[in-house]
């Protein structure tokens, strides 16, 4: 790989994406029924062959991404967005990859249109002749009877997709993929606006974890990230009211976006004083949340379902693993709950610490937000591989290359292996992820030893954010009357 050029990386990654997409036709998260006959089970032999092809393609994509990043770190200029287009194009018409969550999204949109309360019941309430019935039958086992943990803003979009497609599986999934692409466009806009250059886009958008789980797997985390970073960017530019409104929408997709409100409050407080700084962004976001709840017709049931995901054990959650071990030793479930709560308390403490460092101007807002979200994910009771993207995109936009940046990059390239193309989590996924993490870390060390790079990088000069953040705050006394 050492001799592969930037152009070569572009085509190598595209070949990898094509392998993932073609393999996904037989090994992806296929629906139980597809009336169009496109995404159907072709038998175990083709399923295994498709999975092997997808793993091969994934490995090519990760290798191309890592080499491309090394070239960008050396200062080589290339069209990063053209590379993104090449790597994304093969995935656009593929079935859901590495996750069946999109079937829950479609089914929940159909539930609202059919008059069901998505915050009181799961997709199993849909009958065989209801909208989205095929999607409901394809929902993964954990989520069949689970109320929606998502906010009304996202459910409004899901309703729109179901209404336009009649809930038919293939067009509904492709409609959700269009939303995912719009989310990625938002991320690109925000990362560039916050001062991120090609290297930042490499980590935030070319990231294989984003490609397979947002474009391929259609997770709504991409939309949350795009709205969240967009809100932060507007706040940094002084348009905090509109920025807080975007954050309200982000929270109405997935609630972890609320962490960004802390950093927007820091920005506004430094410019306008504590009263407006603390209350202003929160009140604007709350008004948007209330409006979305009323407009979607779902009410405020989302307030009681935010802990739903935490009831499902995932092996990537360190606090849940530790708590489970203690529960086995003590014979009491209380130990697991206590460890999980201690983890969340620790995460809240770290979020407060990064916000304080941002207040002191020792961290840029996007940098502080990225570290805060990474801490939240590391200490949460439920962790999925794509949750890493929450903080990674913010970190990419603001941080110079350092240990958090390098760790996020290595984990991004490794965690893509944790999930199989059909959305299940096999034991060997953890073995492959561990091997990939070791391989990428060693590759990175060899590169640094060879050319002495790995210093400041991080996506280029941060003139936009640094001037606005530090320059305006140096004049905070005269800015007290800013809107």
N, C-alpha and C positions, 0 to 999 in steps of 0.2 A: 504493500500500500504506500510505501514511502515515495514512490515515483509517480503516483497518480496525481494528475493536475486537478484544478478546480472544475474544469469542464468534464474531466473523467469522473470525478466524484458525482457530478450532476447526473450523468447517465448510469453510473453504477447504482446510485440510490434509486433512480427511476426503475431500473431492472429489479431491484429489491422490492419496491412497492408493487410492481406488476406481479412478482411471484406471490406476494401476500394476497393480492386481490384474486388471482387465478386460483390459488390454493383455497381461498375462502369460499369459492363457489361450491366446494364439496365439504370443507372442514370448518366453515364459519358458523356463527350463531344463527343457523337457519330457522325459519318459522316452522311451526308444526304443520301448517297448511299454507300453500301459496296458490290461489286460484289461477294465477298466470302461468304456473309451472316453470318458473325461472329459478327460484331458490328452493330446491327440493333435495331431499336426501338421495344420494346416488349409490348408496350401499357402503359397507365397511371398508372395502378395498380402496375405493376412490377417496373415501374420507381420510384414511391413513396417508395415502399419497398426497392429498391436498394439504394435510397438516405438515408433512415433511417439506413440501414446497414452500409453504408459508414460513416455516422456521428458517429455511435457507434464505428466502427473500428478506426476512427480518434481519438476519445476520449481515447480509449485504448492505442493507439500509443503515444499520448501526455503524458498520465499518466506514461507509461513505460519509456519514455524518461526522464521525470523529476525525477522520482525515481532513474533511472540509473545514472543520473548526480549527485544526492546526494551521492550515493555510491562511485562514482569516486572521488568526492570532499573530502570524508573521507579518501582517500588513498587506497581504495579497488582496487586490480588489477583484470583486466578482459580483454578478447580479444575483443577490441572495433570493430575491422574490421570484426570479425566473427559476431558480433551483427549487424553491418551494412549489411552484406550479408543476414542475416536472415530477416531483416526488408525490404530489397529491393527485394528479390526474388519474392514475390507474385505480385509485381507491374510490372514485366518485360514484361509480355504478355497482360497486361491490355490495354484497349483502352485509348485514351487521357483523363486525369483526371484533373478537376478543371480549364481547359483552352482549347480553340480551336485554340490557336496560332500556333500549329504545322501544321495545315492545310495551314496557310499562308506561313510557311516555305517551305512546299512541293510545293505549287502553285508557289511561287517565284522562286524556283529552276527550275520548269517546264517552267516558263515564259522565263528564260534566254535561256534554250535549244530550245524553240520555236521561239526565236528571238525577244521577246518583251523587252522593256526598263522598268525594274522593278522600276526605279527611276522616271518614268513619268506616270505610270499607275498602277492600282491595279489588283488583281487576276481575276476580272470580265472580263478581255480581253481574257481569255482562252475560246476557244470554246468547245462544247460538245465532240468533237473527238480529242482534244489536250491532250498531256500528262498532268497529274495532274488535269483533269477536275473535277473529283469527290472531290478532296481536295479543289479546288477553290470554288465549290458550297457549301462546308461545312464551309467556312471562316465566322467568326463572322461579323455581320452587319457593325460595325464601319470600318472594314478593307477591305471590298470587293473592294472598289475603292480607297484605300489609297496606295500610293507608299511605297516601302520598306524603313524602317528606319535603316536597318542593313547594315553592311559593306560587301565589296566584298569577304573577306575571308570566312565569313559564307555562302554567296551565292554559293561559289565554293563547299563547303561541301554539301549544299542542292542539287546542280546540280548533284553531284556524287551519292547521295542517289536516286534521281529520275531516273538517267540514269541506275543504277543497278536494280531498282525495276520496271521500266516502269511507275512509278507514281501511281501504284495501291495502294489504301489507306492503307490496313493493312501492307504489307511489307514496304511501305515507312515510315509509322509511327514507325515501329519496327527498321528500319534503323536509324531514327533520335534518337531513344532511345539508340542505341549503341553509338552514338556520345555523348549523355548525360552521359552515364556511363564512357566514356573516359574522359569527363570533370571532373567528380567526382574523378577519379583516379589522375588527375592532381592536384586537390585541396588537396587530401590526401598527395601527394608527397610534395607539397609546404608547407603545414601547418606543417608537420613533419620536413621538412628541416629548417624551420624558428624557430624551437625549441619547437613546440607545442607537448605536450604529450597527453595522453588519454582524459583529460578534454577538451583540445582544439579541438580534433576530435569530441568529444561529441557535442560541440556547432557548429562546422563548417560543419560536415558531417552527423552525426546522426540526426541533426536538422530536425524536422518534416516538416518545411517550405521547406527545400531542397528536402526531400523525395517526397513530393507530387507535388511540382512545377518544379523541375528539372528532377527527375526520372519519376514521374507520369505525370506531365504536359509538360515535354520536353522543357522548356524554355531555350533559348540559353544564358541566364544570367550565367548559370553554366559554359559554355565554356569560356565566358569572364572572370569570376572569376578565373578559373584554369590557363588560360594564364597570367592573370595579376599578380597573386601571384607567379607563376613560374618565371615571369620576375623579380619581386622584389627579390625573393630568389637568383637568379643568380647574380643580382647586389650586394646584400649583401655579396655574396661569392667572389666578385671581378671580375666577368665575365659580366661587364656591357653592352658590345656590344651585346652579345647574349641575355642578359636580355632585352635590349631595343628592340631587334628584336621581342621577344615574346610579349612585350607590343604593338608593332606595329600591330601584329596579333590580340591581344585582342581588340584594338581600331577598327580594321576592322571587328570585330564581333558586338560590341556595343561601342559607343563613350565615355560613362562615364569612361572607363578604362584609358582615357587620364589623369585623376587625378593622377594615379600612376607615370606618367612621372615626375611630380613635385618632388616626393620623391626619385626616382632614380637619378634625377639631384642633389638633396641634397647629396646623397651618393657619387656620382662621383665628385662633387665639393669639398667635404672635402678631397678627396684623390688626385685629380689631378689639382685643381685650377678651377676658375670660367669659363674660356673660354670653356674648354673641358666639364666641368660639365654641363653648361647650353646648349651649342650647340650640344654636342655629342649625348646624348640620343634622343634629338628631331630629329636630322638629320637621325639617324639610323631608328627610328620609321617611319619617313616620307618616307624614301626610301622603307621600307617594305610595307607601305600603297600604295605607287605608284605602286610597283610591283604587289601587290594583285589586284589593280584596273585594270591593264593591262592584267594580267593573266586570271582574271575572265571574261574579255570581257564586263564588265558592265560600264567601263569608270569611271568618277569622279562625277557621278550624286549623289552619296551618300552625297556629301558636301551640297547639297541643301535640303535634306530630313531629316536632323537631328532634326528639330523642329516639325516634323509631329506629334509625340506622344503628344507634349504639347498642341495641339489643342483639345484634347479629355479630357473632365472633368472627374476626378476621385475623389471620396469623401474623399480619404485618403490624398489628397494634401491640406495641411493647407493654403497655399498661394492662391490656386485656390478657396477654400471655402470662405476665407475672402474676396478675390477680387470679387467673385460673389455676396456676400452679400452687399458689397459697391456699386457694379454696380446696384443692385436692388434699393438701397436707393437713389442713385444719378441719376439713369436713363441713365447712360453712361457706355459703355463697356470699356472705357479708364481706369476706376478705376481698373478693374480686371487685365488688362495688366500691369498697374503700380505696383500693389501689387506683381504680379508674377515676374516682373523684379527686384523689391526690394528684393524679396526672393533669386533670383539667385545671386544678388550682395552680399547679406549677406553670402550666401554659399561660394562664391569666397573669401570673407574676412576670413571666418573660415578656409578654405583650406590653405590660405596663413599663418594664425596663426599657424596651426598644422605643416606646413612645417618649419616655423621658430623655433618652439619648437623642431622639429626633428634635425634641424641644430645645435641647442644648446645642443643636446644630452640629452634633458630632456624627449624625447619620442623616443622609438625605431621606425625604419621606418615603420614596419607593424602596429604598434600601431597608429602612426600618420595617416597612410593611412586609417585605419579602421574608426577613428574618422572623418576624412575628408569626406569619402564616406557617413557615416551616416548623417553628416550635409547636404551634397548635396541632399540626398534623402528626408530628413525632410523639405527642403525648395524648392523642385522642383515643377514645375507646374503640373506634372503628377506623381502620386505615385501608384504603384501596390504592393501588399503584398510581393512578392518575391524580390522586390528591396532591402528590408532590408538585404538580403543575401550578397549584395555587400560589405558592411562594416563589417558585422558580421563575415565573414570568416577571414578577415584580423585581426580583433580585437581578434578573438579566438586564432590566432597563436601567438600573441605578448602580449596581455594585461593580467595583473593579474586581478583576480576578483575584481570588483569595480562596481560603479554605471552604467557606460556604458555597461559593460559585463552583469550585472544583467538585465538591461533594454532590451538589445538585446535578452536575453534568454526568458524573460517574453513575449515580443512582438512576438518572433518566435512561441511560443506555443499558442499564442492567435490569430494571424493573419491567421492561417490555417483555421479558421472558417469563415473568411470574404467571401470566395468564395464557391459557391455550387459545387458539383461534376460535374455538366454539364457546369461549367465555368461562369455561371451568378452570379451576386452579389445581392442577395435578402436582404431586409431590416433586416430580422432576423439574417443575417450573422454578422451584426455589434453588435447586442445584444449578440449573442453567443461569439463573440470575446471579448467584454467588460467583460462578466461574466468570461471567461477563464483567462483574464488578472488579474482580481481581485483574482480569485482562486489560480493562480500560485504564485502571489505576496504574498498572505497570507501563502501559503504552504511554500514558501521560508523563510519567517520571522519566522514561527514556527520551521523550521529546525535549523535556526541559533540560536534561543533562546534555543533550546533543547540541541544542541551539541557544540555551540560556534564556529561553522565553518563559512565560508564565508569570510575568510581573504585573503590569497594570491593565492591559487589554480592556476587557469588560464591555466592549462595544463602542470604543471610540471616545472622543471628548464629550463631556456632559455639559456643554456650554449653556444649553437651554435651561435645564433645571437648575444648575448651580447658580447661574446669574439671577434667575427669578427667586430662588429660595434664599440664597444668602444676601443678594443685593437688596431685595425688597425688605427683608427682615432687618437689615442694617438700618433701614429707615422706618422701622416699625412705629416710632412715635408719631411721625407725620402721616402714617397710614391708618390711624385710628378711625378715620371716617370712611374708610373704603367699604363698598357695599358687600 
